[in-house]
Amino acid sequence: MSLPKELKYSKEHEWVKLEDGKVRIGITEFAQSELGDIVFVELPQVGDDIKVDDAFGSVESVKTVSELYAPISGKVVEVNGRLEDSPELVNEDSYGDAWMIVVEPADLAELDALLSAEEYEELINA
C-alpha cells in the first residue's frame, strides 16, 4: 500500500492535500480497503461549514456505513460530484479521482495536528 509523502493524514483515515491555500480531502487507501466495495458516498454541499473532528458525510460499502470526519475546519468550496454516479472510484483511485471535497480552511495551523505519511503508516500497522 502506497502512502503519498506529500499528504497529511488524520487518525480517522482521511488524507489532506494543501493546494493554493485550500485543502483537498479524501479517504485513504487503507480506509477504502477496510470498507470493501463502495456503493454510495454522501458529501456536504458547497457553502457548508465543517468543523474539525465532526462528521461531514459518509461512505457506504457492501459491508457497512462509515462516517467521514473533518480533518480541518472551514467552508466547503468544491464537492466531487463524480462520486455520486461513480462511488466505486473510491476503491479504484482513493488518492486521485476519488477526492471528496475542497475546503477553504478556517485555520491552516490545524494542519499541524495531522499525521505525516510515516506517522500514519505506524498507526495502521499497530
C-alpha positions as CSV (number, residue, x, y, z in Angstrom):
1,M,0.0,0.0,0.0
2,S,1.4,3.3,-1.0
3,L,1.2,6.4,1.2
4,P,1.9,9.6,-0.7
5,K,4.5,11.5,1.3
6,E,3.2,15.0,0.3
7,L,-0.2,14.4,2.1
8,K,-1.2,14.7,5.7
9,Y,-3.4,12.1,7.4
10,S,-6.0,12.0,10.1
11,K,-6.4,9.2,12.7
12,E,-9.8,8.7,11.2
13,H,-8.2,7.8,7.8
14,E,-8.8,10.9,5.8
15,W,-6.0,12.4,3.7
16,V,-5.4,16.1,3.2
17,K,-3.5,17.9,0.4
18,L,-2.8,21.7,0.7
19,E,-3.2,23.4,-2.7
20,D,-3.0,27.1,-3.2
21,G,-4.3,27.9,0.3
22,K,-7.2,25.4,0.0
23,V,-7.3,21.8,1.3
24,R,-8.4,18.8,-0.8
25,I,-9.7,15.9,1.3
26,G,-10.4,12.2,0.6
27,I,-10.2,8.8,2.4
28,T,-7.0,6.7,2.5
29,E,-6.3,3.6,0.5
30,F,-6.3,1.8,3.9
31,A,-9.8,3.0,4.7
32,Q,-11.3,2.0,1.4
33,S,-9.7,-1.4,1.6
34,E,-11.1,-2.0,5.1
35,L,-14.6,-0.9,3.9
36,G,-14.7,-3.1,0.8
37,D,-16.7,-2.2,-2.3
38,I,-18.1,1.3,-2.0
39,V,-21.7,1.7,-3.2
40,F,-22.7,5.2,-2.1
41,V,-20.9,8.4,-1.0
42,E,-22.8,11.2,0.9
43,L,-21.0,14.6,0.8
44,P,-21.8,18.1,2.1
45,Q,-22.9,20.9,-0.2
46,V,-20.7,23.7,-1.5
47,G,-21.0,26.5,1.1
48,D,-21.4,24.2,4.1
49,D,-19.1,24.8,7.1
50,I,-17.3,21.8,8.5
51,K,-15.6,21.6,11.9
52,V,-12.5,19.6,12.7
53,D,-13.4,16.1,14.1
54,D,-17.1,16.5,13.2
55,A,-18.8,14.2,10.6
56,F,-19.2,15.8,7.2
57,G,-20.5,12.9,5.2
58,S,-20.5,9.1,4.9
59,V,-19.3,6.3,2.8
60,E,-21.5,3.2,2.3
61,S,-20.0,-0.1,1.3
62,V,-21.4,-3.6,0.9
63,K,-20.3,-4.3,4.5
64,T,-21.1,-1.1,6.4
65,V,-21.7,2.7,6.5
66,S,-18.8,4.7,7.8
67,E,-18.8,8.4,8.8
68,L,-16.3,10.8,7.2
69,Y,-14.7,13.1,9.8
70,A,-13.3,16.6,9.0
71,P,-9.5,16.7,9.4
72,I,-9.7,20.5,9.3
73,S,-12.3,23.3,9.8
74,G,-13.5,25.5,7.1
75,K,-16.0,26.2,4.3
76,V,-16.7,23.6,1.5
77,V,-15.8,25.3,-1.8
78,E,-15.9,22.2,-4.1
79,V,-17.5,18.8,-4.0
80,N,-16.5,15.8,-6.2
81,G,-19.9,15.2,-8.0
82,R,-18.4,12.3,-9.9
83,L,-18.7,10.2,-6.7
84,E,-22.5,10.4,-6.8
85,D,-22.7,8.4,-10.0
86,S,-19.4,6.5,-9.6
87,P,-18.8,5.7,-5.9
88,E,-16.5,2.8,-7.0
89,L,-13.9,5.5,-7.8
90,V,-13.1,5.4,-4.1
91,N,-11.9,1.8,-4.4
92,E,-10.1,2.5,-7.7
93,D,-8.2,5.7,-7.1
94,S,-8.5,6.9,-3.5
95,Y,-5.7,9.4,-3.8
96,G,-6.6,10.8,-7.2
97,D,-10.0,10.9,-8.9
98,A,-11.9,9.9,-5.7
99,W,-11.0,13.1,-3.7
100,M,-14.2,14.1,-1.9
101,I,-14.2,17.8,-1.0
102,V,-12.1,21.0,-1.2
103,V,-12.2,23.3,1.8
104,E,-11.2,26.9,2.4
105,P,-9.5,26.4,5.8
106,A,-10.5,28.5,8.8
107,D,-7.1,28.0,10.3
108,L,-4.2,26.4,8.5
109,A,-2.5,25.8,11.8
110,E,-4.9,22.8,12.2
111,L,-2.8,21.0,9.6
112,D,0.0,20.8,12.2
113,A,-2.1,18.3,14.3
114,L,-2.3,15.8,11.3
115,L,0.0,12.9,10.8
116,S,2.8,12.6,8.3
117,A,2.9,9.6,6.0
118,E,5.4,7.9,8.3
119,E,3.2,8.5,11.4
120,Y,0.1,7.3,9.6
121,E,1.8,4.2,8.5
122,E,2.8,3.4,12.1
123,L,-0.9,3.9,13.1
124,I,-2.3,1.5,10.6
125,N,0.4,-1.1,11.2
126,A,0.0,-1.0,15.0
